[in-house]
Amino acid sequence: MANNYEDSHRQDDINHCPSLEGLQILVVDDNEDSLVLTTFILESYGVQVTTATSALEALELIKNCRFDILIFDIAMPKVDGYSLIRKVRQMLTLQKQHTPAIALTALTSEDSYNLAFLSGFQGYIHKPVEASVLITEITKLLGFSQEGNGE
């Protein structure tokens, strides 16, 4: 019974959600389970997802492809999400591009939240990711990037 209830609410979410069909989103996470879950959620909304498991892999993808939104895990080995978004912001500024970015993290402190925004993220989502929260954040950022005024 719970699955039917969840399925009907999921369908309501899709019906009330602006179309995400064809969006290109890069998801970077060193945790395979989290990467699979996030990808599954996004693909169920028609998003074309590219994945990377490290910051270095992500930087290479960003050099060669354009994405509508970036979603980066914060706690990754070698290069964390804060450092990655700073590098991406420098790279995209040189290319005169701005791509909205969401921090995806298990960190819940106010310091982590503040550092994410100071580093260059426009959104912040806690793990484990919930579909409704992720989709709401994406549509908010799309409205932000399309309007250009932050509202």
Secondary structure, DSSP 8 states (H G I E B T S, - for coil): -HHHHHHHHHHHHHHHS---TT-EEEEE-S-HHHHHHHHHHHHHTT-EEEEESSHHHHHHHHHH---SEEEEESS-SSS-HHHHHHHHHHHHHHTT----EEEEES---HHHHHHHHHHT-SEEEESS--HHHHHHHHHHHHHHHHHSS--
